[in-house]
């Protein structure tokens, strides 16, 4: 027989699954698959935001008369 703590833990997981995916039974494997996809999407979004930020900074520097090579050198040399 399960202890009260184990029962509460399982019950909490089942409630979360029901909130997220309705009455579908995914099991732990399906849940892990969803978590992996979420982690990948977060990573992809983070990389895209960083790339867009760098493009915007480079565009701003170029529009102010600075050269892209100067910008890269300043970034690499820390100055």
Buried (B, 14 or more C-beta within 10 A) or exposed (E): EEEEEEEEEEEEEEEEBEEEEEEEEEEEEEBEEBEEEEEEEEEEEEEEEEEEEEEEEBEEBEEEEEEEEEBEEEEEEEE
